Amino acid sequence: PPTAAALPAGASSAVTNVTVVGPQAAGYLSAYPTGTSRTSSSISNFVPGQVVAHGATVRLGQGTFTVVNGSAGRTDVAVDLFGYYLG
């Protein structure tokens, strides 16, 4: 199951590396502040079977963000937290 990294109170954005592993279908990932409307912008695009890593700075909502797979198939996703912005 997904787990969340501990971010300090007051963090406004997370600096991440997002890796897509073995997607079943071509698609994209979106990331957006939790509790807000889903964005149509992509942080990663991929084709079946690829391993793709991209850096992304994502605004936080309620102290977290949401990642959505915009493809018709399944994929594994790893998110590494490198840092954050306060304020």
Buried (B, 14 or more C-beta within 10 A) or exposed (E): EEEEEEBEEEBBBBBBEBBBBEBEEBBBBBBBBEEEEEBEEBBBBBEEEBEBEBEBBBBBBEBBBBBEBBBEEEBEBEBEEEEBEEE
